[in-house]
Amino acid sequence: MTFSWTPHRFSGGALALDVANSVVLRGDPDRRIDRFADPAIMDAFPAGADRHGAEHARFGPLEAVSEEGRAGLIALREAIDRHFRAEVRGHGTPALLADLLEAIATTLRRSGNRPRALDTATARSALLLLAHPEPERLKICPNCHWLFLDRSRNRSRAWCDMAVCGNRAKASRHYHRNREERGP
């Protein structure tokens, strides 16, 4: 099966969230897919973020992370996910924040003069999210469980992507409603 970085995969609204969402079905160990486990797919991520990401103008054309930086990007991704997921659920802790800040600092120290490298831009994006004045706009999609920023005017966005997760949820409700009406 071939894989490509389509617009749906950048529905987080921030580079840091899109990187965190590179793990599909994170909460299901049997079906979990880590898109960054394949170095070629990880290397293709910056081009997808440049085309489809919400912060592409902020960071300019992104570069792939160096081979030595791959493990650090994964560590940063996991710290981003743990911290922001806990915050949305109301279970944020100073320890999770400290872990995220340490991962950011480590990434930025290691990056040297590569401000457009994926790991550097992701760390900067995470810092911007931490400083976000409206944390209630950060949500978890009830369908796929990805993190996303709700930038809708009335803060009513329910899914990471209406065209994918929203449609799946509506189709599922329709199926179950019709099944109940027909009976066993």
Secondary structure as UniProt FT lines:
FT   HELIX           7..10
FT   TURN            11..12
FT   HELIX           15..20
FT   TURN            21..22
FT   STRAND          23..24
FT   TURN            25..27
FT   TURN            29..31
FT   STRAND          33..34
FT   HELIX           35..37
FT   HELIX           39..52
FT   TURN            54..55
FT   HELIX           56..59
FT   HELIX           67..69
FT   HELIX           70..88
FT   TURN            89..90
FT   HELIX           94..111
FT   TURN            112..113
FT   TURN            115..116
FT   HELIX           118..130
FT   HELIX           135..137
FT   STRAND          138..140
FT   TURN            142..144
FT   STRAND          147..149
FT   TURN            153..154
FT   HELIX           162..166
FT   HELIX           167..182
//
